Amino acid sequence: MRREASLNRSCVLFVISLLFSSALDAHSGRTNSSGCHTNHSNGSYHCHNKKTTASDKQTYCHVLNDEKRCGYAYSTCQSLKKKYGGYCEMS
């Protein structure tokens, strides 16, 4: 009886750990056409697997303190400009 309860508890803990481990690695995404995005809580920029698109879309660079971060849609670039300053230019 005691062994069975221990086995049940281990199975429950294993399932819970699987649920939490997948949640810790995930985020909302919203990557640009290059597969990159800005973490709006701290302003950092990083890329995931690059996306391939069939057509070339016009993208913009957000320029702040002489640092360019490119691949944004116009509206996203304007949002970054409003939040962090700098300016937008066509890439």
PDB file of N, CA, C and O in Angstrom, chain B, residues numbered from 101:
ATOM      1  N   MET B 101       0.813  -1.194   0.000  1.00  0.00           N
ATOM      2  CA  MET B 101       0.000   0.000   0.000  1.00  0.00           C
ATOM      3  C   MET B 101       0.858   1.260   0.000  1.00  0.00           C
ATOM      4  O   MET B 101       0.596   2.205  -0.745  1.00  0.00           O
ATOM      5  N   ARG B 102       1.875   1.260   0.838  1.00  0.00           N
ATOM      6  CA  ARG B 102       2.755   2.422   0.933  1.00  0.00           C
ATOM      7  C   ARG B 102       3.525   2.611  -0.369  1.00  0.00           C
ATOM      8  O   ARG B 102       3.722   3.742  -0.813  1.00  0.00           O
ATOM      9  N   ARG B 103       3.955   1.528  -0.975  1.00  0.00           N
ATOM     10  CA  ARG B 103       4.693   1.604  -2.240  1.00  0.00           C
ATOM     11  C   ARG B 103       3.805   2.154  -3.358  1.00  0.00           C
ATOM     12  O   ARG B 103       4.261   2.938  -4.191  1.00  0.00           O
ATOM     13  N   GLU B 104       2.553   1.744  -3.372  1.00  0.00           N
ATOM     14  CA  GLU B 104       1.610   2.216  -4.378  1.00  0.00           C
ATOM     15  C   GLU B 104       1.363   3.725  -4.232  1.00  0.00           C
ATOM     16  O   GLU B 104       1.294   4.431  -5.238  1.00  0.00           O
ATOM     17  N   ALA B 105       1.231   4.222  -3.016  1.00  0.00           N
ATOM     18  CA  ALA B 105       1.036   5.653  -2.782  1.00  0.00           C
ATOM     19  C   ALA B 105       2.260   6.444  -3.224  1.00  0.00           C
ATOM     20  O   ALA B 105       2.138   7.533  -3.783  1.00  0.00           O
ATOM     21  N   SER B 106       3.431   5.892  -2.970  1.00  0.00           N
ATOM     22  CA  SER B 106       4.675   6.551  -3.383  1.00  0.00           C
ATOM     23  C   SER B 106       4.777   6.622  -4.904  1.00  0.00           C
ATOM     24  O   SER B 106       5.208   7.635  -5.455  1.00  0.00           O
ATOM     25  N   LEU B 107       4.381   5.547  -5.576  1.00  0.00           N
ATOM     26  CA  LEU B 107       4.408   5.506  -7.040  1.00  0.00           C
ATOM     27  C   LEU B 107       3.403   6.515  -7.619  1.00  0.00           C
ATOM     28  O   LEU B 107       3.717   7.216  -8.580  1.00  0.00           O
ATOM     29  N   ASN B 108       2.212   6.588  -7.043  1.00  0.00           N
ATOM     30  CA  ASN B 108       1.208   7.561  -7.499  1.00  0.00           C
ATOM     31  C   ASN B 108       1.711   8.992  -7.316  1.00  0.00           C
ATOM     32  O   ASN B 108       1.547   9.830  -8.202  1.00  0.00           O
ATOM     33  N   ARG B 109       2.321   9.266  -6.168  1.00  0.00           N
ATOM     34  CA  ARG B 109       2.851  10.598  -5.905  1.00  0.00           C
ATOM     35  C   ARG B 109       3.955  10.934  -6.910  1.00  0.00           C
ATOM     36  O   ARG B 109       4.023  12.066  -7.389  1.00  0.00           O
ATOM     37  N   SER B 110       4.808   9.983  -7.230  1.00  0.00           N
ATOM     38  CA  SER B 110       5.878  10.218  -8.204  1.00  0.00           C
ATOM     39  C   SER B 110       5.317  10.517  -9.583  1.00  0.00           C
ATOM     40  O   SER B 110       5.826  11.393 -10.283  1.00  0.00           O
ATOM     41  N   CYS B 111       4.278   9.803  -9.977  1.00  0.00           N
ATOM     42  CA  CYS B 111       3.653  10.042 -11.287  1.00  0.00           C
ATOM     43  C   CYS B 111       3.030  11.435 -11.346  1.00  0.00           C
ATOM     44  O   CYS B 111       3.162  12.129 -12.354  1.00  0.00           O
ATOM     45  N   VAL B 112       2.365  11.844 -10.291  1.00  0.00           N
ATOM     46  CA  VAL B 112       1.739  13.167 -10.255  1.00  0.00           C
ATOM     47  C   VAL B 112       2.816  14.251 -10.335  1.00  0.00           C
ATOM     48  O   VAL B 112       2.660  15.214 -11.086  1.00  0.00           O
ATOM     49  N   LEU B 113       3.889  14.113  -9.584  1.00  0.00           N
ATOM     50  CA  LEU B 113       4.974  15.097  -9.612  1.00  0.00           C
ATOM     51  C   LEU B 113       5.625  15.155 -10.987  1.00  0.00           C
ATOM     52  O   LEU B 113       5.999  16.233 -11.448  1.00  0.00           O
ATOM     53  N   PHE B 114       5.763  14.020 -11.641  1.00  0.00           N
ATOM     54  CA  PHE B 114       6.358  13.987 -12.977  1.00  0.00           C
ATOM     55  C   PHE B 114       5.483  14.744 -13.972  1.00  0.00           C
ATOM     56  O   PHE B 114       5.995  15.532 -14.767  1.00  0.00           O
ATOM     57  N   VAL B 115       4.182  14.518 -13.937  1.00  0.00           N
ATOM     58  CA  VAL B 115       3.257  15.201 -14.850  1.00  0.00           C
ATOM     59  C   VAL B 115       3.269  16.712 -14.579  1.00  0.00           C
ATOM     60  O   VAL B 115       3.272  17.507 -15.519  1.00  0.00           O
ATOM     61  N   ILE B 116       3.275  17.105 -13.329  1.00  0.00           N
ATOM     62  CA  ILE B 116       3.315  18.537 -12.990  1.00  0.00           C
ATOM     63  C   ILE B 116       4.606  19.171 -13.490  1.00  0.00           C
ATOM     64  O   ILE B 116       4.583  20.285 -14.013  1.00  0.00           O
ATOM     65  N   SER B 117       5.733  18.477 -13.336  1.00  0.00           N
ATOM     66  CA  SER B 117       7.006  19.037 -13.804  1.00  0.00           C
ATOM     67  C   SER B 117       7.012  19.187 -15.320  1.00  0.00           C
ATOM     68  O   SER B 117       7.595  20.142 -15.834  1.00  0.00           O
ATOM     69  N   LEU B 118       6.382  18.273 -16.044  1.00  0.00           N
ATOM     70  CA  LEU B 118       6.289  18.411 -17.499  1.00  0.00           C
ATOM     71  C   LEU B 118       5.475  19.639 -17.886  1.00  0.00           C
ATOM     72  O   LEU B 118       5.844  20.367 -18.808  1.00  0.00           O
ATOM     73  N   LEU B 119       4.389  19.866 -17.196  1.00  0.00           N
ATOM     74  CA  LEU B 119       3.544  21.026 -17.492  1.00  0.00           C
ATOM     75  C   LEU B 119       4.291  22.332 -17.248  1.00  0.00           C
ATOM     76  O   LEU B 119       4.216  23.248 -18.068  1.00  0.00           O
ATOM     77  N   PHE B 120       5.000  22.429 -16.147  1.00  0.00           N
ATOM     78  CA  PHE B 120       5.707  23.666 -15.834  1.00  0.00           C
ATOM     79  C   PHE B 120       6.942  23.875 -16.693  1.00  0.00           C
ATOM     80  O   PHE B 120       7.282  25.016 -17.005  1.00  0.00           O
ATOM     81  N   SER B 121       7.617  22.812 -17.080  1.00  0.00           N
ATOM     82  CA  SER B 121       8.837  22.986 -17.882  1.00  0.00           C
ATOM     83  C   SER B 121       8.520  23.562 -19.257  1.00  0.00           C
ATOM     84  O   SER B 121       9.308  24.355 -19.773  1.00  0.00           O
ATOM     85  N   SER B 122       7.410  23.199 -19.860  1.00  0.00           N
ATOM     86  CA  SER B 122       7.061  23.764 -21.159  1.00  0.00           C
ATOM     87  C   SER B 122       6.602  25.210 -21.021  1.00  0.00           C
ATOM     88  O   SER B 122       6.820  26.005 -21.935  1.00  0.00           O
ATOM     89  N   ALA B 123       5.981  25.569 -19.921  1.00  0.00           N
ATOM     90  CA  ALA B 123       5.523  26.939 -19.717  1.00  0.00           C
ATOM     91  C   ALA B 123       6.684  27.891 -19.464  1.00  0.00           C
ATOM     92  O   ALA B 123       6.600  29.067 -19.815  1.00  0.00           O
ATOM     93  N   LEU B 124       7.749  27.412 -18.870  1.00  0.00           N
ATOM     94  CA  LEU B 124       8.892  28.279 -18.564  1.00  0.00           C
ATOM     95  C   LEU B 124       9.651  28.699 -19.808  1.00  0.00           C
ATOM     96  O   LEU B 124      10.259  29.769 -19.826  1.00  0.00           O
ATOM     97  N   ASP B 125       9.629  27.892 -20.834  1.00  0.00           N
ATOM     98  CA  ASP B 125      10.395  28.181 -22.031  1.00  0.00           C
ATOM     99  C   ASP B 125       9.605  29.011 -23.046  1.00  0.00           C
ATOM    100  O   ASP B 125      10.193  29.551 -23.983  1.00  0.00           O
ATOM    101  N   ALA B 126       8.330  29.118 -22.884  1.00  0.00           N
ATOM    102  CA  ALA B 126       7.488  29.758 -23.889  1.00  0.00           C
ATOM    103  C   ALA B 126       7.359  31.261 -23.645  1.00  0.00           C
ATOM    104  O   ALA B 126       7.501  31.734 -22.517  1.00  0.00           O
ATOM    105  N   HIS B 127       7.087  32.002 -24.719  1.00  0.00           N
ATOM    106  CA  HIS B 127       6.725  33.407 -24.632  1.00  0.00           C
ATOM    107  C   HIS B 127       5.782  33.713 -25.774  1.00  0.00           C
ATOM    108  O   HIS B 127       5.542  32.873 -26.640  1.00  0.00           O
ATOM    109  N   SER B 128       5.257  34.907 -25.768  1.00  0.00           N
ATOM    110  CA  SER B 128       4.193  35.219 -26.710  1.00  0.00           C
ATOM    111  C   SER B 128       4.646  35.326 -28.157  1.00  0.00           C
ATOM    112  O   SER B 128       3.817  35.271 -29.065  1.00  0.00           O
ATOM    113  N   GLY B 129       5.950  35.479 -28.393  1.00  0.00           N
ATOM    114  CA  GLY B 129       6.436  35.522 -29.765  1.00  0.00           C
ATOM    115  C   GLY B 129       6.384  36.900 -30.368  1.00  0.00           C
ATOM    116  O   GLY B 129       7.095  37.803 -29.928  1.00  0.00           O
ATOM    117  N   ARG B 130       5.541  37.073 -31.382  1.00  0.00           N
ATOM    118  CA  ARG B 130       5.428  38.333 -32.117  1.00  0.00           C
ATOM    119  C   ARG B 130       6.765  38.738 -32.712  1.00  0.00           C
ATOM    120  O   ARG B 130       7.270  39.832 -32.460  1.00  0.00           O
ATOM    121  N   THR B 131       7.325  37.844 -33.498  1.00  0.00           N
ATOM    122  CA  THR B 131       8.598  38.131 -34.142  1.00  0.00           C
ATOM    123  C   THR B 131       8.379  38.894 -35.438  1.00  0.00           C
ATOM    124  O   THR B 131       7.305  38.835 -36.036  1.00  0.00           O
ATOM    125  N   ASN B 132       9.417  39.615 -35.864  1.00  0.00           N
ATOM    126  CA  ASN B 132       9.335  40.362 -37.112  1.00  0.00           C
ATOM    127  C   ASN B 132       9.631  39.432 -38.291  1.00  0.00           C
ATOM    128  O   ASN B 132       9.752  38.220 -38.112  1.00  0.00           O
ATOM    129  N   SER B 133       9.745  39.989 -39.474  1.00  0.00           N
ATOM    130  CA  SER B 133       9.928  39.172 -40.670  1.00  0.00           C
ATOM    131  C   SER B 133      11.254  38.415 -40.669  1.00  0.00           C
ATOM    132  O   SER B 133      11.423  37.465 -41.433  1.00  0.00           O
ATOM    133  N   SER B 134      12.200  38.828 -39.817  1.00  0.00           N
ATOM    134  CA  SER B 134      13.480  38.131 -39.713  1.00  0.00           C
ATOM    135  C   SER B 134      13.482  37.102 -38.591  1.00  0.00           C
ATOM    136  O   SER B 134      14.500  36.451 -38.355  1.00  0.00           O
ATOM    137  N   GLY B 135      12.362  36.946 -37.897  1.00  0.00           N
ATOM    138  CA  GLY B 135      12.293  36.003 -36.788  1.00  0.00           C
ATOM    139  C   GLY B 135      12.834  36.585 -35.494  1.00  0.00           C
ATOM    140  O   GLY B 135      13.178  35.835 -34.581  1.00  0.00           O
ATOM    141  N   CYS B 136      12.917  37.911 -35.393  1.00  0.00           N
ATOM    142  CA  CYS B 136      13.480  38.584 -34.226  1.00  0.00           C
ATOM    143  C   CYS B 136      12.420  39.450 -33.553  1.00  0.00           C
ATOM    144  O   CYS B 136      11.403  39.796 -34.156  1.00  0.00           O
ATOM    145  N   HIS B 137      12.678  39.794 -32.290  1.00  0.00           N
ATOM    146  CA  HIS B 137      11.775  40.714 -31.612  1.00  0.00           C
ATOM    147  C   HIS B 137      12.466  41.377 -30.436  1.00  0.00           C
ATOM    148  O   HIS B 137      13.516  40.922 -29.982  1.00  0.00           O
ATOM    149  N   THR B 138      11.870  42.457 -29.947  1.00  0.00           N
ATOM    150  CA  THR B 138      12.375  43.197 -28.802  1.00  0.00           C
ATOM    151  C   THR B 138      11.585  42.797 -27.564  1.00  0.00           C
ATOM    152  O   THR B 138      10.356  42.744 -27.583  1.00  0.00           O
ATOM    153  N   ASN B 139      12.311  42.517 -26.495  1.00  0.00           N
ATOM    154  CA  ASN B 139      11.684  42.287 -25.201  1.00  0.00           C
ATOM    155  C   ASN B 139      11.323  43.663 -24.658  1.00  0.00           C
ATOM    156  O   ASN B 139      12.206  44.415 -24.244  1.00  0.00           O
ATOM    157  N   HIS B 140      10.048  43.997 -24.654  1.00  0.00           N
ATOM    158  CA  HIS B 140       9.623  45.347 -24.287  1.00  0.00           C
ATOM    159  C   HIS B 140       9.804  45.649 -22.803  1.00  0.00           C
ATOM    160  O   HIS B 140       9.725  46.815 -22.414  1.00  0.00           O
ATOM    161  N   SER B 141      10.040  44.658 -21.970  1.00  0.00           N
ATOM    162  CA  SER B 141      10.257  44.944 -20.552  1.00  0.00           C
ATOM    163  C   SER B 141      11.653  45.487 -20.289  1.00  0.00           C
ATOM    164  O   SER B 141      11.851  46.251 -19.344  1.00  0.00           O
ATOM    165  N   ASN B 142      12.643  45.095 -21.131  1.00  0.00           N
ATOM    166  CA  ASN B 142      14.001  45.602 -20.901  1.00  0.00           C
ATOM    167  C   ASN B 142      14.677  46.150 -22.154  1.00  0.00           C
ATOM    168  O   ASN B 142      15.821  46.599 -22.080  1.00  0.00           O
ATOM    169  N   GLY B 143      14.007  46.126 -23.292  1.00  0.00           N
ATOM    170  CA  GLY B 143      14.549  46.692 -24.520  1.00  0.00           C
ATOM    171  C   GLY B 143      15.531  45.811 -25.257  1.00  0.00           C
ATOM    172  O   GLY B 143      16.065  46.228 -26.285  1.00  0.00           O
ATOM    173  N   SER B 144      15.795  44.587 -24.764  1.00  0.00           N
ATOM    174  CA  SER B 144      16.756  43.711 -25.449  1.00  0.00           C
ATOM    175  C   SER B 144      16.141  43.144 -26.732  1.00  0.00           C
ATOM    176  O   SER B 144      14.922  43.005 -26.842  1.00  0.00           O
ATOM    177  N   TYR B 145      16.986  42.827 -27.675  1.00  0.00           N
ATOM    178  CA  TYR B 145      16.561  42.356 -28.996  1.00  0.00           C
ATOM    179  C   TYR B 145      17.208  41.005 -29.237  1.00  0.00           C
ATOM    180  O   TYR B 145      18.411  40.852 -29.023  1.00  0.00           O
ATOM    181  N   HIS B 146      16.425  40.011 -29.683  1.00  0.00           N
ATOM    182  CA  HIS B 146      17.002  38.712 -29.995  1.00  0.00           C
ATOM    183  C   HIS B 146      16.196  38.027 -31.086  1.00  0.00           C
ATOM    184  O   HIS B 146      15.058  38.399 -31.373  1.00  0.00           O
ATOM    185  N   CYS B 147      16.815  37.017 -31.686  1.00  0.00           N
ATOM    186  CA  CYS B 147      16.209  36.310 -32.814  1.00  0.00           C
ATOM    187  C   CYS B 147      15.970  34.844 -32.476  1.00  0.00           C
ATOM    188  O   CYS B 147      16.679  34.241 -31.671  1.00  0.00           O
ATOM    189  N   HIS B 148      14.966  34.308 -33.108  1.00  0.00           N
ATOM    190  CA  HIS B 148      14.656  32.886 -33.045  1.00  0.00           C
ATOM    191  C   HIS B 148      14.938  32.329 -34.438  1.00  0.00           C
ATOM    192  O   HIS B 148      15.670  32.949 -35.209  1.00  0.00           O
ATOM    193  N   ASN B 149      14.385  31.200 -34.766  1.00  0.00           N
ATOM    194  CA  ASN B 149      14.571  30.653 -36.113  1.00  0.00           C
ATOM    195  C   ASN B 149      14.100  31.663 -37.133  1.00  0.00           C
ATOM    196  O   ASN B 149      12.982  32.175 -37.058  1.00  0.00           O
ATOM    197  N   LYS B 150      14.969  31.942 -38.088  1.00  0.00           N
ATOM    198  CA  LYS B 150      14.607  32.936 -39.095  1.00  0.00           C
ATOM    199  C   LYS B 150      13.422  32.446 -39.918  1.00  0.00           C
ATOM    200  O   LYS B 150      13.341  31.276 -40.294  1.00  0.00           O
ATOM    201  N   LYS B 151      12.518  33.361 -40.184  1.00  0.00           N
ATOM    202  CA  LYS B 151      11.350  33.059 -41.010  1.00  0.00           C
ATOM    203  C   LYS B 151      11.695  33.336 -42.461  1.00  0.00           C
ATOM    204  O   LYS B 151      12.456  34.255 -42.765  1.00  0.00           O
ATOM    205  N   THR B 152      11.149  32.561 -43.328  1.00  0.00           N
ATOM    206  CA  THR B 152      11.317  32.830 -44.754  1.00  0.00           C
ATOM    207  C   THR B 152       9.974  33.282 -45.296  1.00  0.00           C
ATOM    208  O   THR B 152       8.935  32.693 -44.997  1.00  0.00           O
ATOM    209  N   THR B 153      10.011  34.325 -46.090  1.00  0.00           N
ATOM    210  CA  THR B 153       8.775  34.845 -46.664  1.00  0.00           C
ATOM    211  C   THR B 153       8.856  34.747 -48.178  1.00  0.00           C
ATOM    212  O   THR B 153       9.939  34.810 -48.759  1.00  0.00           O
ATOM    213  N   ALA B 154       7.714  34.595 -48.802  1.00  0.00           N
ATOM    214  CA  ALA B 154       7.658  34.465 -50.254  1.00  0.00           C
ATOM    215  C   ALA B 154       7.951  35.790 -50.944  1.00  0.00           C
ATOM    216  O   ALA B 154       8.567  35.818 -52.009  1.00  0.00           O
ATOM    217  N   SER B 155       7.517  36.864 -50.347  1.00  0.00           N
ATOM    218  CA  SER B 155       7.721  38.166 -50.976  1.00  0.00           C
ATOM    219  C   SER B 155       8.570  39.047 -50.079  1.00  0.00           C
ATOM    220  O   SER B 155       8.579  38.887 -48.858  1.00  0.00           O
ATOM    221  N   ASP B 156       9.271  39.962 -50.684  1.00  0.00           N
ATOM    222  CA  ASP B 156      10.064  40.920 -49.919  1.00  0.00           C
ATOM    223  C   ASP B 156       9.156  42.052 -49.474  1.00  0.00           C
ATOM    224  O   ASP B 156       8.594  42.766 -50.305  1.00  0.00           O
ATOM    225  N   LYS B 157       9.012  42.214 -48.188  1.00  0.00           N
ATOM    226  CA  LYS B 157       8.186  43.281 -47.636  1.00  0.00           C
ATOM    227  C   LYS B 157       9.094  44.422 -47.203  1.00  0.00           C
ATOM    228  O   LYS B 157      10.244  44.197 -46.827  1.00  0.00           O
ATOM    229  N   GLN B 158       8.581  45.644 -47.255  1.00  0.00           N
ATOM    230  CA  GLN B 158       9.352  46.797 -46.797  1.00  0.00           C
ATOM    231  C   GLN B 158       9.486  46.724 -45.287  1.00  0.00           C
ATOM    232  O   GLN B 158       8.488  46.586 -44.579  1.00  0.00           O
ATOM    233  N   THR B 159      10.705  46.815 -44.793  1.00  0.00           N
ATOM    234  CA  THR B 159      10.933  46.798 -43.362  1.00  0.00           C
ATOM    235  C   THR B 159      11.677  48.066 -42.943  1.00  0.00           C
ATOM    236  O   THR B 159      12.236  48.786 -43.771  1.00  0.00           O
ATOM    237  N   TYR B 160      11.667  48.311 -41.659  1.00  0.00           N
ATOM    238  CA  TYR B 160      12.245  49.522 -41.097  1.00  0.00           C
ATOM    239  C   TYR B 160      13.233  49.173 -39.998  1.00  0.00           C
ATOM    240  O   TYR B 160      13.141  48.123 -39.362  1.00  0.00           O
ATOM    241  N   CYS B 161      14.184  50.083 -39.790  1.00  0.00           N
ATOM    242  CA  CYS B 161      15.158  49.951 -38.719  1.00  0.00           C
ATOM    243  C   CYS B 161      14.818  50.949 -37.625  1.00  0.00           C
ATOM    244  O   CYS B 161      14.535  52.115 -37.902  1.00  0.00           O
ATOM    245  N   HIS B 162      14.845  50.492 -36.393  1.00  0.00           N
ATOM    246  CA  HIS B 162      14.734  51.385 -35.252  1.00  0.00           C
ATOM    247  C   HIS B 162      16.165  51.746 -34.872  1.00  0.00           C
ATOM    248  O   HIS B 162      16.972  50.868 -34.566  1.00  0.00           O
ATOM    249  N   VAL B 163      16.477  53.033 -34.890  1.00  0.00           N
ATOM    250  CA  VAL B 163      17.828  53.507 -34.614  1.00  0.00           C
ATOM    251  C   VAL B 163      17.810  54.263 -33.293  1.00  0.00           C
ATOM    252  O   VAL B 163      17.062  55.227 -33.124  1.00  0.00           O
ATOM    253  N   LEU B 164      18.640  53.815 -32.362  1.00  0.00           N
ATOM    254  CA  LEU B 164      18.725  54.435 -31.049  1.00  0.00           C
ATOM    255  C   LEU B 164      20.177  54.423 -30.611  1.00  0.00           C
ATOM    256  O   LEU B 164      20.793  53.359 -30.548  1.00  0.00           O
ATOM    257  N   ASN B 165      20.729  55.577 -30.310  1.00  0.00           N
ATOM    258  CA  ASN B 165      22.132  55.694 -29.885  1.00  0.00           C
ATOM    259  C   ASN B 165      23.079  55.046 -30.891  1.00  0.00           C
ATOM    260  O   ASN B 165      23.976  54.295 -30.510  1.00  0.00           O
ATOM    261  N   ASP B 166      22.880  55.334 -32.160  1.00  0.00           N
ATOM    262  CA  ASP B 166      23.700  54.810 -33.265  1.00  0.00           C
ATOM    263  C   ASP B 166      23.664  53.286 -33.395  1.00  0.00           C
ATOM    264  O   ASP B 166      24.535  52.706 -34.043  1.00  0.00           O
ATOM    265  N   GLU B 167      22.676  52.632 -32.794  1.00  0.00           N
ATOM    266  CA  GLU B 167      22.514  51.182 -32.930  1.00  0.00           C
ATOM    267  C   GLU B 167      21.244  50.914 -33.727  1.00  0.00           C
ATOM    268  O   GLU B 167      20.159  51.363 -33.358  1.00  0.00           O
ATOM    269  N   LYS B 168      21.394  50.168 -34.838  1.00  0.00           N
ATOM    270  CA  LYS B 168      20.251  49.840 -35.695  1.00  0.00           C
ATOM    271  C   LYS B 168      19.742  48.448 -35.387  1.00  0.00           C
ATOM    272  O   LYS B 168      20.510  47.497 -35.250  1.00  0.00           O
ATOM    273  N   ARG B 169      18.440  48.354 -35.283  1.00  0.00           N
ATOM    274  CA  ARG B 169      17.766  47.056 -35.171  1.00  0.00           C
ATOM    275  C   ARG B 169      16.727  47.031 -36.270  1.00  0.00           C
ATOM    276  O   ARG B 169      15.757  47.788 -36.239  1.00  0.00           O
ATOM    277  N   CYS B 170      16.931  46.164 -37.237  1.00  0.00           N
ATOM    278  CA  CYS B 170      16.129  46.206 -38.463  1.00  0.00           C
ATOM    279  C   CYS B 170      15.170  45.028 -38.578  1.00  0.00           C
ATOM    280  O   CYS B 170      15.258  44.050 -37.835  1.00  0.00           O
ATOM    281  N   GLY B 171      14.247  45.155 -39.536  1.00  0.00           N
ATOM    282  CA  GLY B 171      13.312  44.083 -39.837  1.00  0.00           C
ATOM    283  C   GLY B 171      11.922  44.315 -39.307  1.00  0.00           C
ATOM    284  O   GLY B 171      11.098  43.400 -39.317  1.00  0.00           O
ATOM    285  N   TYR B 172      11.633  45.534 -38.838  1.00  0.00           N
ATOM    286  CA  TYR B 172      10.335  45.828 -38.253  1.00  0.00           C
ATOM    287  C   TYR B 172       9.339  46.330 -39.288  1.00  0.00           C
ATOM    288  O   TYR B 172       9.711  46.958 -40.280  1.00  0.00           O
ATOM    289  N   ALA B 173       8.072  46.043 -39.038  1.00  0.00           N
ATOM    290  CA  ALA B 173       6.995  46.699 -39.778  1.00  0.00           C
ATOM    291  C   ALA B 173       6.977  48.160 -39.325  1.00  0.00           C
ATOM    292  O   ALA B 173       7.469  48.482 -38.243  1.00  0.00           O
ATOM    293  N   TYR B 174       6.420  49.030 -40.138  1.00  0.00           N
ATOM    294  CA  TYR B 174       6.400  50.461 -39.832  1.00  0.00           C
ATOM    295  C   TYR B 174       5.744  50.722 -38.474  1.00  0.00           C
ATOM    296  O   TYR B 174       6.276  51.490 -37.672  1.00  0.00           O
ATOM    297  N   SER B 175       4.600  50.094 -38.208  1.00  0.00           N
ATOM    298  CA  SER B 175       3.876  50.354 -36.957  1.00  0.00           C
ATOM    299  C   SER B 175       4.684  49.905 -35.740  1.00  0.00           C
ATOM    300  O   SER B 175       4.668  50.583 -34.713  1.00  0.00           O
ATOM    301  N   THR B 176       5.384  48.783 -35.834  1.00  0.00           N
ATOM    302  CA  THR B 176       6.212  48.307 -34.729  1.00  0.00           C
ATOM    303  C   THR B 176       7.357  49.269 -34.478  1.00  0.00           C
ATOM    304  O   THR B 176       7.673  49.581 -33.330  1.00  0.00           O
ATOM    305  N   CYS B 177       7.981  49.741 -35.552  1.00  0.00           N
ATOM    306  CA  CYS B 177       9.081  50.689 -35.414  1.00  0.00           C
ATOM    307  C   CYS B 177       8.595  51.976 -34.742  1.00  0.00           C
ATOM    308  O   CYS B 177       9.284  52.527 -33.884  1.00  0.00           O
ATOM    309  N   GLN B 178       7.430  52.445 -35.126  1.00  0.00           N
ATOM    310  CA  GLN B 178       6.876  53.656 -34.513  1.00  0.00           C
ATOM    311  C   GLN B 178       6.590  53.446 -33.022  1.00  0.00           C
ATOM    312  O   GLN B 178       6.783  54.357 -32.216  1.00  0.00           O
ATOM    313  N   SER B 179       6.132  52.254 -32.661  1.00  0.00           N
ATOM    314  CA  SER B 179       5.885  51.946 -31.245  1.00  0.00           C
ATOM    315  C   SER B 179       7.182  51.965 -30.447  1.00  0.00           C
ATOM    316  O   SER B 179       7.225  52.492 -29.336  1.00  0.00           O
ATOM    317  N   LEU B 180       8.238  51.390 -31.013  1.00  0.00           N
ATOM    318  CA  LEU B 180       9.541  51.386 -30.344  1.00  0.00           C
ATOM    319  C   LEU B 180      10.077  52.810 -30.211  1.00  0.00           C
ATOM    320  O   LEU B 180      10.649  53.176 -29.184  1.00  0.00           O
ATOM    321  N   LYS B 181       9.888  53.596 -31.246  1.00  0.00           N
ATOM    322  CA  LYS B 181      10.325  54.995 -31.224  1.00  0.00           C
ATOM    323  C   LYS B 181       9.625  55.759 -30.106  1.00  0.00           C
ATOM    324  O   LYS B 181      10.250  56.532 -29.381  1.00  0.00           O
ATOM    325  N   LYS B 182       8.319  55.532 -29.978  1.00  0.00           N
ATOM    326  CA  LYS B 182       7.542  56.215 -28.946  1.00  0.00           C
ATOM    327  C   LYS B 182       7.987  55.787 -27.543  1.00  0.00           C
ATOM    328  O   LYS B 182       8.061  56.613 -26.633  1.00  0.00           O
ATOM    329  N   LYS B 183       8.283  54.494 -27.373  1.00  0.00           N
ATOM    330  CA  LYS B 183       8.622  53.983 -26.052  1.00  0.00           C
ATOM    331  C   LYS B 183      10.069  54.272 -25.657  1.00  0.00           C
ATOM    332  O   LYS B 183      10.337  54.640 -24.513  1.00  0.00           O
ATOM    333  N   TYR B 184      11.014  54.105 -26.605  1.00  0.00           N
ATOM    334  CA  TYR B 184      12.433  54.194 -26.263  1.00  0.00           C
ATOM    335  C   TYR B 184      13.147  55.423 -26.851  1.00  0.00           C
ATOM    336  O   TYR B 184      14.280  55.718 -26.472  1.00  0.00           O
ATOM    337  N   GLY B 185      12.486  56.140 -27.775  1.00  0.00           N
ATOM    338  CA  GLY B 185      13.132  57.264 -28.437  1.00  0.00           C
ATOM    339  C   GLY B 185      13.784  56.808 -29.719  1.00  0.00           C
ATOM    340  O   GLY B 185      13.464  55.737 -30.234  1.00  0.00           O
ATOM    341  N   GLY B 186      14.697  57.609 -30.242  1.00  0.00           N
ATOM    342  CA  GLY B 186      15.368  57.273 -31.487  1.00  0.00           C
ATOM    343  C   GLY B 186      14.507  57.636 -32.683  1.00  0.00           C
ATOM    344  O   GLY B 186      13.635  58.501 -32.597  1.00  0.00           O
ATOM    345  N   TYR B 187      14.758  56.972 -33.789  1.00  0.00           N
ATOM    346  CA  TYR B 187      13.993  57.231 -35.005  1.00  0.00           C
ATOM    347  C   TYR B 187      13.914  55.974 -35.861  1.00  0.00           C
ATOM    348  O   TYR B 187      14.618  54.998 -35.604  1.00  0.00           O
ATOM    349  N   CYS B 188      13.063  55.998 -36.874  1.00  0.00           N
ATOM    350  CA  CYS B 188      12.872  54.871 -37.782  1.00  0.00           C
ATOM    351  C   CYS B 188      13.362  55.263 -39.171  1.00  0.00           C
ATOM    352  O   CYS B 188      13.187  56.400 -39.611  1.00  0.00           O
ATOM    353  N   GLU B 189      13.970  54.315 -39.842  1.00  0.00           N
ATOM    354  CA  GLU B 189      14.366  54.533 -41.235  1.00  0.00           C
ATOM    355  C   GLU B 189      14.123  53.261 -42.023  1.00  0.00           C
ATOM    356  O   GLU B 189      14.137  52.161 -41.471  1.00  0.00           O
ATOM    357  N   MET B 190      13.899  53.423 -43.319  1.00  0.00           N
ATOM    358  CA  MET B 190      13.671  52.255 -44.176  1.00  0.00           C
ATOM    359  C   MET B 190      14.956  51.448 -44.260  1.00  0.00           C
ATOM    360  O   MET B 190      16.052  52.001 -44.348  1.00  0.00           O
ATOM    361  N   SER B 191      14.801  50.125 -44.230  1.00  0.00           N
ATOM    362  CA  SER B 191      16.000  49.285 -44.306  1.00  0.00           C
ATOM    363  C   SER B 191      16.287  48.851 -45.722  1.00  0.00           C
ATOM    364  O   SER B 191      17.262  48.139 -45.964  1.00  0.00           O
TER     365      SER B 191
END
